[in-house]
Amino acid sequence: MKEVYLYKKLENKKAQCQTCAQNCLILPDNRGICGVRENKNGKLFALNYGKVIALNIDPIEKKPFFHFLPGTHSLSIATVGCNFRCLNCQNWDISQGFKGKKEIPGENLSPKEIVALALKNKLPSISYTYTEPVIFLEYALDTMKLARKEGIKNGWVSNGFLSPESAKLILPFLDAIRIDIKSFSDEFYQKVCGARLQPVLDTAKMMKKSGVWVEIITLAIPTLSDSEEMFRDIAEFIYKELCPETPWHVTQFSGAISWKLQDLPETPVETLKKAYEIGKSVGLKYVYTGNVPGIPSEDTFCPKCNTLVIDRTGYSISRHDKQGKCPKCGESLDLILK
């Protein structure tokens, strides 16, 4: 375990965590919402430091990043814990399943060992993913600093519910972030996730303004986050507050793998197609559908002449661009290739 980087000591040995936007007030011998930050005699400790619960080499498209190092693989890591309690979570066994237990599960692996693994496998990036990376901020940040020294890029797969302080800590070492905008309704965030919308939007804007590559994803959950009005609100936020080049992924929900929404049906493909059409009509250059392989909306087309430039089937891709530009008209495709 390691003392938390961002927290405030209070009277009577209370502590307020400042790592994420939950800002948990934690009493002695108690933990925050994430389940991995514990108050020990007035000091706050990250119990998950150096404890990897998931370690894989994944296609970067699995994150999904479609414009960041396309066609490469990424060393992907996580610890247990999450600052959300999403009813639709598909990784609930590692984000929620351990909560209430004394021991923090995971394999001991130092930041130095993680970077060595990436170098050994000649991987161009490390992804902090599967659960919310901000809940293992100390571990991630120490790893990111070492990775940057070795020329390895860092990407976060995040719910965006960061505190401004934690965002500023990682910004110098972060190359890309994929942020969930799960809905454009604060009520949805409170009921389904146990969180709030505004901090997520603030994080997305800060990341974009700071030059980090941003991609946005929305899971279209039937009856909860699948209205045309919501799709338009999110698309307009991306267009106006981020930029038209920011990719937007709208993905299919499956109740079978969710934590507590097993009674809901899969998202109809027509819903995804409608979201795609709305995103394009608003002016977004790159809109993608996910979890339904084999339809054209998972491919990348030139935003100027509509030429197919990246053909995707699942996580396999065929690139037809010329060093990040359209082979037909020469338009930039907004790809980060190295």
C-alpha positions in Angstrom: 0.0 0.0 0.0 1.0 3.6 -0.5 0.0 6.9 1.0 -2.6 8.6 -1.2 -1.2 11.5 -3.2 -4.3 13.7 -3.0 -6.1 14.0 0.2 -6.7 16.3 3.1 -6.2 15.5 6.8 -9.2 16.7 9.0 -9.9 16.8 12.7 -10.6 13.7 14.7 -8.4 11.7 12.3 -10.9 12.0 9.4 -9.6 12.3 5.9 -11.1 13.7 2.7 -9.9 12.0 -0.5 -9.3 14.4 -3.4 -8.5 11.8 -6.0 -11.8 11.8 -7.8 -15.0 13.9 -7.9 -16.6 11.8 -5.2 -14.4 13.6 -2.6 -15.1 10.9 0.0 -15.0 11.9 3.6 -13.5 8.8 5.2 -13.5 8.0 8.9 -10.7 6.1 10.6 -10.6 2.4 9.6 -13.1 3.0 6.8 -12.7 3.0 3.0 -14.0 5.3 0.2 -16.6 4.4 -2.4 -13.9 2.9 -4.6 -13.1 0.3 -1.9 -9.4 0.7 -2.1 -8.5 3.8 -0.1 -8.5 3.4 3.6 -8.1 5.8 6.5 -5.5 4.4 8.9 -5.1 6.6 12.0 -5.8 9.8 10.0 -3.7 8.9 7.0 -5.2 7.8 3.7 -3.6 4.8 2.0 -4.1 3.2 -1.5 -4.4 -0.5 -0.6 -4.3 -1.5 -4.3 -0.8 -0.1 -5.1 1.2 -2.6 -7.1 -1.6 -5.2 -7.0 -2.6 -6.1 -10.6 -5.9 -7.9 -11.0 -5.8 -7.9 -14.8 -2.9 -7.9 -17.2 -3.3 -8.5 -20.9 -1.9 -7.6 -24.3 -4.9 -6.2 -26.2 -5.5 -4.7 -29.6 -5.7 -1.0 -29.1 -9.1 -1.1 -30.9 -10.5 -3.0 -27.9 -10.3 0.0 -25.7 -11.7 1.3 -28.1 -9.1 3.7 -29.5 -9.7 4.0 -33.3 -7.4 7.0 -34.1 -4.7 6.4 -31.5 -1.9 4.0 -32.7 -4.4 2.1 -34.9 -3.5 -1.6 -35.6 -1.1 -1.9 -32.6 -1.3 -3.8 -29.4 -1.2 -2.3 -25.9 -0.2 -3.7 -22.5 -3.4 -3.4 -20.5 -3.5 -3.3 -16.7 -6.0 -2.8 -13.8 -6.4 -3.1 -10.1 -9.7 -3.9 -8.3 -12.0 -1.1 -7.4 -14.1 1.7 -9.0 -15.5 5.1 -8.0 -18.8 4.3 -9.9 -21.4 1.6 -9.2 -22.8 1.2 -12.7 -25.7 -1.2 -12.8 -24.6 -2.2 -16.4 -20.9 -2.9 -15.5 -19.5 -5.9 -17.4 -16.3 -6.0 -15.2 -18.3 -5.9 -11.9 -16.3 -8.9 -10.6 -13.2 -6.8 -10.3 -14.8 -3.4 -9.9 -17.3 -4.3 -7.2 -17.0 -8.0 -6.2 -14.2 -7.5 -3.7 -15.9 -4.7 -1.7 -16.6 -5.5 1.9 -13.7 -7.9 2.1 -10.5 -7.2 4.1 -8.0 -8.4 1.6 -7.3 -6.6 -1.7 -6.7 -9.2 -4.4 -4.1 -8.9 -7.1 -0.6 -10.0 -8.2 2.3 -7.9 -6.9 3.9 -6.1 -9.9 5.9 -2.9 -9.6 5.7 0.0 -12.1 9.2 -0.9 -13.2 8.2 -4.5 -14.0 5.1 -3.3 -16.0 7.3 -1.1 -18.2 9.8 -3.9 -18.6 7.0 -6.1 -19.8 5.9 -3.6 -22.4 9.5 -3.2 -23.6 10.0 -7.0 -23.7 7.0 -7.4 -25.9 7.8 -4.3 -28.0 4.5 -2.6 -27.3 4.1 1.1 -28.1 1.7 1.8 -25.3 0.3 0.9 -21.9 -3.4 1.2 -21.3 -4.9 1.7 -17.8 -8.2 0.1 -18.2 -10.9 -2.5 -17.2 -11.7 -0.6 -14.0 -11.4 3.2 -13.5 -7.7 4.2 -13.5 -8.1 7.1 -11.2 -8.7 4.7 -8.3 -5.2 3.4 -8.8 -3.8 6.9 -9.5 -0.6 6.4 -7.5 0.3 3.1 -9.2 -0.7 4.4 -12.7 1.2 7.7 -12.3 4.4 6.0 -11.2 4.1 3.6 -14.1 3.3 6.4 -16.6 6.4 8.4 -15.6 8.7 5.4 -16.2 6.9 4.6 -19.5 7.3 8.1 -20.8 11.1 7.9 -20.2 11.2 4.7 -22.3 9.2 6.3 -25.2 6.1 4.3 -24.4 2.8 6.1 -24.7 0.1 6.1 -22.0 -3.6 5.8 -22.6 -6.5 5.8 -20.0 -9.8 4.2 -20.5 -11.8 6.2 -18.0 -15.3 7.2 -16.8 -14.0 10.8 -16.6 -15.0 11.3 -12.9 -11.6 12.7 -12.0 -10.9 15.6 -9.6 -9.1 18.6 -11.3 -6.1 17.9 -9.1 -5.7 14.3 -10.3 -6.2 15.3 -13.9 -3.4 17.9 -13.6 -1.1 15.2 -12.1 -1.5 12.9 -15.0 -1.6 15.4 -17.9 2.1 15.7 -18.4 2.4 11.9 -18.9 -0.9 11.1 -20.7 -1.1 10.7 -24.4 -4.7 9.6 -25.0 -7.9 9.1 -23.0 -11.2 7.4 -23.9 -13.9 8.8 -21.8 -17.4 7.5 -21.2 -20.2 10.0 -21.5 -22.8 7.5 -20.4 -25.8 9.8 -20.7 -26.4 13.5 -20.9 -28.7 13.3 -17.8 -27.5 13.9 -14.3 -30.4 11.8 -13.1 -29.1 8.9 -15.0 -25.7 9.3 -13.5 -27.1 9.4 -10.0 -29.4 6.5 -10.4 -27.4 4.1 -12.6 -23.8 5.1 -11.7 -23.8 6.7 -8.3 -22.1 9.8 -9.7 -22.7 13.1 -11.5 -22.5 14.2 -15.1 -20.7 17.6 -14.9 -17.3 16.4 -13.6 -17.2 14.0 -16.6 -17.8 16.9 -19.0 -15.2 19.0 -17.2 -12.6 16.3 -17.5 -13.2 15.8 -21.2 -12.9 19.6 -21.9 -9.7 19.8 -19.8 -8.1 16.9 -21.6 -8.9 18.2 -25.0 -7.7 21.7 -24.1 -4.4 20.3 -22.8 -3.7 18.5 -26.0 -4.4 14.9 -25.0 -6.0 12.8 -27.7 -9.7 12.2 -26.7 -12.2 9.7 -27.8 -15.8 9.5 -26.4 -17.9 6.4 -25.9 -21.6 6.0 -25.1 -23.3 2.7 -24.3 -26.8 2.8 -25.6 -28.9 1.0 -22.9 -32.5 0.4 -23.9 -35.0 2.6 -22.0 -32.1 4.3 -20.0 -29.7 5.9 -22.5 -30.9 5.4 -26.0 -33.1 8.4 -26.8 -32.5 10.5 -30.0 -32.5 13.6 -27.8 -29.7 12.3 -25.7 -27.7 11.2 -28.7 -28.0 14.7 -30.1 -27.0 16.4 -26.8 -23.9 14.3 -26.6 -23.0 14.8 -30.3 -23.4 18.6 -29.9 -21.3 18.7 -26.8 -18.5 16.9 -28.6 -18.8 19.2 -31.6 -18.9 22.4 -29.7 -16.9 21.8 -26.6 -14.3 19.3 -27.8 -14.0 19.4 -31.6 -15.5 17.8 -34.8 -12.4 15.5 -35.1 -13.1 13.8 -31.7 -14.3 10.2 -32.4 -17.6 9.2 -30.9 -18.3 5.5 -30.3 -21.9 4.4 -29.7 -22.0 0.8 -28.6 -24.5 -2.0 -28.1 -25.6 -3.0 -24.6 -25.9 -6.7 -23.6 -27.8 -7.5 -20.5 -26.3 -11.0 -20.3 -22.9 -9.7 -19.2 -24.1 -6.7 -17.1 -24.0 -6.5 -13.3 -27.6 -5.7 -12.5 -29.5 -5.1 -15.7 -29.8 -8.6 -17.0 -33.5 -8.1 -17.6 -32.9 -5.5 -20.4 -32.7 -6.6 -24.1 -29.8 -5.9 -26.4 -29.7 -2.6 -28.1 -31.3 -2.8 -31.5 -28.9 -2.2 -34.4 -31.3 0.4 -35.7 -30.8 2.5 -32.5 -27.0 2.5 -33.2 -27.6 3.5 -36.8 -29.8 6.3 -35.7 -27.1 7.6 -33.3 -24.6 7.4 -36.1 -26.8 9.4 -38.3 -27.4 12.0 -35.6 -23.6 12.4 -34.9 -22.9 12.9 -38.6 -25.7 15.4 -39.0 -24.4 17.4 -36.1 -21.0 17.6 -37.9 -18.8 15.0 -36.2 -16.2 13.7 -38.6 -15.8 10.3 -37.0 -18.8 8.4 -35.6 -18.6 4.6 -34.9 -20.9 1.9 -33.7 -19.5 -0.9 -31.5 -20.2 -4.5 -30.4 -21.9 -5.3 -33.7 -19.2 -6.4 -36.2 -19.7 -6.3 -39.9 -21.5 -3.0 -40.4 -20.0 -0.1 -42.2 -20.3 2.3 -39.3 -17.3 0.6 -37.5 -15.1 1.6 -40.4 -13.2 4.9 -40.9 -14.1 7.0 -44.0 -12.4 10.1 -45.2 -14.4 13.1 -43.8 -14.0 15.0 -47.1 -14.5 12.5 -49.9 -16.0 9.5 -48.0 -13.3 7.0 -49.2 -12.9 3.9 -47.0 -9.6 4.3 -45.3 -9.7 1.9 -42.4 -11.7 -1.3 -42.7 -12.5 -3.0 -39.4 -13.9 -6.4 -38.5 -14.0 -6.8 -34.8 -10.5 -5.9 -33.6 -8.8 -6.7 -37.0 -8.2 -3.7 -39.3 -7.0 -3.1 -42.8 -5.5 0.3 -43.4 -5.7 2.0 -46.8 -4.5 5.5 -45.7 -1.2 7.0 -46.7 0.6 7.9 -43.6 -2.6 9.2 -41.9 -4.0 10.9 -45.0 -6.7 9.9 -47.4 -5.2 8.0 -50.4 -7.7 9.7 -52.8 -7.9 13.4 -51.8 -5.1 13.8 -49.2 -7.3 14.9 -46.4 -5.9 14.4 -42.9 -7.6 11.5 -41.0 -6.6 12.7 -37.6 -4.6 9.6 -36.8 -1.9 9.4 -34.1 0.5 7.0 -35.7 3.5 7.3 -33.4 
